[in-house]
Amino acid sequence: MAARVMTARFRHHAVYLALWALLALASPAAPAAPEIAEENAVKAAFIYNFAKFSEWPDDPWSRAPRLRICVTGNGSDLTEAVAALESKPPVRGKAVDVRLLARADEGGQCHILVITGRASALPVLQSLGSAPVLTVGESDGFASAGGVIGLYMEGDKVRFEANPDAAQRAGLKLSSQILRLARLVRDGKGGR
């Protein structure tokens, strides 16, 4: 029993340290183009780890043979970095499948929907309703507008905010590690 508790504590601590290490990666010190590439690589790594530390309702998760990460938006260098996630190891037994969506209203078929660019994501979020989709965006106020996780820059570091209300509406469970590392926000106007 004591060994099991110690193993659980060790796993919890290891996960916590891994997420903090990921945050520390975002300290670019090179010219502008490499800085953007590194920023997008860090954002993609966050997205991959969000998949590892989130839970979907049993039915949508068990029906899908692969973890489907979809990308939509007005174009961004982040799209390329997310596409590279297909080469990552499986997440809880599911290989990663990245799709570029021509229409945002197809996002309900995804486990994770990454909405790129700085434009308003509100129409996309509203089109999803309460579908079990972990939405990740990089526009200002994304999480307070009803997205689950918003990525933002703080100085030269990539940070993220999480909206527990949006996660609950989508039937998702964010791990305590995500919630502890995130800046927590609640729905503002327009939450989905």
C-alpha positions in Angstrom: 0.0 0.0 0.0 2.7 2.5 1.0 4.7 1.6 -2.2 1.6 2.3 -4.3 1.0 5.7 -2.6 4.7 6.5 -3.1 4.5 5.5 -6.8 1.4 7.6 -7.3 3.2 10.6 -5.7 6.3 10.0 -7.8 4.1 9.9 -11.0 2.3 13.1 -9.9 5.5 14.8 -9.2 7.1 13.7 -12.5 4.1 14.9 -14.5 4.2 18.2 -12.7 8.0 18.6 -13.4 7.5 17.7 -17.0 4.9 20.4 -17.5 7.1 23.0 -15.8 10.0 21.9 -18.0 7.8 22.4 -21.0 7.1 26.0 -19.9 10.8 26.6 -19.4 11.5 25.7 -23.1 10.0 28.9 -24.3 13.0 31.2 -24.0 14.1 32.0 -27.5 17.3 34.0 -28.0 17.8 33.9 -31.8 16.7 36.1 -34.7 13.0 36.8 -35.4 12.2 33.9 -37.8 13.7 31.2 -35.5 11.9 32.8 -32.6 8.6 32.4 -34.3 9.5 28.8 -35.3 10.5 28.0 -31.7 7.3 29.7 -30.3 5.2 27.5 -32.6 7.1 24.4 -31.7 6.5 25.1 -28.0 2.8 25.8 -28.6 2.5 22.5 -30.5 4.3 20.7 -27.6 1.7 22.2 -25.2 -1.1 20.9 -27.5 0.4 17.4 -27.5 0.7 17.5 -23.7 -2.9 18.8 -23.3 -4.0 15.6 -25.1 -2.1 13.5 -22.6 -3.5 15.3 -19.6 -7.2 15.6 -20.6 -10.0 13.1 -20.6 -12.8 12.9 -23.1 -16.2 11.2 -22.5 -15.9 7.4 -22.9 -18.0 7.1 -26.1 -16.2 9.7 -28.3 -12.8 8.5 -27.0 -13.4 4.8 -27.4 -15.1 5.1 -30.9 -12.1 6.8 -32.4 -9.1 4.7 -33.5 -6.8 7.7 -33.5 -6.4 10.9 -31.6 -7.7 13.5 -34.1 -6.1 17.0 -33.8 -7.6 19.4 -36.3 -6.4 22.9 -37.3 -8.5 25.7 -38.6 -8.2 29.4 -38.8 -6.9 32.2 -41.0 -3.5 30.7 -41.5 -0.6 30.6 -39.2 2.9 29.1 -38.8 1.4 27.1 -36.0 -0.3 24.9 -38.5 3.0 23.4 -39.6 4.2 22.8 -36.1 0.9 21.0 -35.2 1.2 18.9 -38.3 4.6 17.6 -37.0 2.7 16.1 -34.0 1.8 13.1 -36.2 5.4 11.8 -35.6 4.9 11.8 -31.8 4.3 8.7 -29.8 0.6 7.6 -29.3 -1.4 9.2 -26.6 -3.1 6.6 -24.3 -2.8 4.0 -27.1 -4.0 6.3 -29.9 -1.8 7.4 -32.8 -2.0 11.1 -33.5 -3.8 12.1 -36.7 -3.6 15.8 -37.7 -6.1 17.3 -40.2 -6.4 20.7 -41.7 -10.0 21.7 -41.8 -11.3 23.8 -44.7 -14.4 24.6 -42.8 -14.5 25.3 -39.0 -17.9 23.7 -38.7 -16.3 20.3 -39.2 -14.5 20.7 -35.8 -17.1 18.5 -34.0 -15.3 15.5 -35.5 -12.1 16.2 -33.7 -10.7 15.5 -30.2 -8.7 18.8 -30.3 -9.5 21.8 -32.5 -6.7 24.3 -32.8 -8.0 27.6 -34.0 -5.0 29.5 -35.4 -4.4 33.2 -36.0 -5.5 36.2 -34.1 -9.0 36.6 -35.5 -12.1 36.2 -33.4 -12.8 32.5 -32.7 -16.3 33.2 -31.4 -18.2 31.9 -34.5 -16.2 28.6 -34.4 -16.8 28.1 -30.7 -20.5 28.8 -31.1 -20.7 26.3 -34.0 -19.4 23.5 -31.7 -22.1 23.9 -29.1 -21.3 21.3 -26.3 -19.4 18.9 -28.6 -16.7 17.0 -26.7 -13.9 19.0 -28.3 -10.9 20.5 -26.5 -10.5 23.9 -28.2 -7.2 25.6 -28.2 -6.7 29.1 -29.6 -4.1 31.8 -29.8 -6.4 34.9 -30.2 -6.7 37.4 -27.4 -9.3 36.4 -24.9 -9.9 33.0 -26.5 -10.5 31.1 -23.2 -12.8 33.8 -21.7 -14.8 33.8 -25.0 -15.6 30.1 -24.4 -12.5 28.3 -25.6 -11.1 25.6 -23.3 -7.4 26.6 -23.5 -5.9 29.9 -24.8 -2.2 30.2 -25.6 -0.6 33.6 -25.1 2.8 35.2 -24.9 4.2 36.7 -21.7 7.4 38.4 -22.6 9.3 35.7 -24.6 7.5 32.8 -22.9 4.5 30.8 -24.1 1.8 30.5 -21.4 -1.7 29.2 -21.3 -5.0 30.0 -19.7 -7.7 27.4 -19.1 -11.5 27.8 -18.8 -12.9 25.1 -16.6 -16.5 26.2 -17.5 -15.9 25.5 -21.2 -14.2 22.2 -20.4 -17.2 21.1 -18.3 -19.7 22.1 -21.0 -17.7 20.0 -23.5 -17.7 17.0 -21.1 -13.9 17.2 -20.8 -11.9 16.7 -17.7 -8.6 18.7 -17.5 -6.0 17.2 -15.1 -5.1 19.0 -12.0 -1.6 19.5 -13.5 -3.1 21.6 -16.3 -5.3 23.5 -14.0 -2.4 24.2 -11.6 -0.1 25.5 -14.3 -2.7 27.6 -16.2 -4.0 31.0 -15.5 -7.7 30.2 -14.8 -10.4 32.2 -16.5 -14.1 32.1 -16.5 -16.5 32.8 -19.3 -16.9 36.4 -20.4 -19.3 37.5 -23.0 -20.0 35.0 -25.7 -19.0 31.8 -23.9 -20.1 28.7 -25.9 
